[in-house]
Amino acid sequence: MTFLEQKMLNRQIAFPHINELIAELNIEKFEVTGEGRIRFNHPTGTYDDMLWAFALAIYATKDAVERLLIL
């Protein structure tokens, strides 16, 4: 999720205009645990499956993009 955030802040991804995805992005919350880790969650009765699928898809491109930059 933090990789997705960085890509969004750097305007390095095209974000699809899917209402459900945007809604999930807007309601997602996070907290820092006592161990210093980030924990993400969403309000009861809502979902974040599409958001996580999108975040994981973006993260899956990380190594591919870095390999292209090296070439």
N, C-alpha and C positions, 0 to 999 in steps of 0.2 A: 504494500500500500504506500509506503514511503517512496518507493521508486516511481510509482504512478504520480504521486504528488510532485516530485522533483521534475518529471517530464512535463507535467501540466504547467508548473511555474516557469519553466524554460521555454514554453510554447513549442515543444518538440513532438507533440502528438496531435492528431486531428481527432477531436472528441465527437463521437457520433451523437446526433440529436435524437436520442431515444428517451422519451419522457420518464419511463420507469427507471432507467439508469441514472438520469439526472436527479430524480427524486431520492434514490438510494444514496447517491453521493452527498446530497444536501442534508440528510438526516444522520449520516454516520458520525459517531462520536469516538473520542479516544481518551485514554487516561494513561499516565505514566505510573507503573507499579512501583512498589518499594524497592524492587531490584533494578529499577531504571529501564525496564522494558516498556514498550508501548502496547497497550491492549485496546483493540477496536471493538465497538459494539453498536447496536442499533436499538431503538425503542421497542418495547414489547408490542407485538402485533404488526411489526413491519419486517421487511426482508432486506438482505444485502447480498444475496446470491449473485445477481447480475453484476454488481459492483466488484465483487471479489473475482468473478470470472474475467472481467475486463482488466482488472489490476494484474491478475496472473498472466493473462495473454500479453500484456505490455512487458511484464517482467521476463517472459520467455524470450523476448527479442533482445535482451540485454547483451548476451554473448555474441549473437549474430551481428549486432551493430558494432560492437567493439572489434570484432574480427575484420569487418569491412574497413574500419578506420585504420587498422594496422596495415592492410594491404595498400 
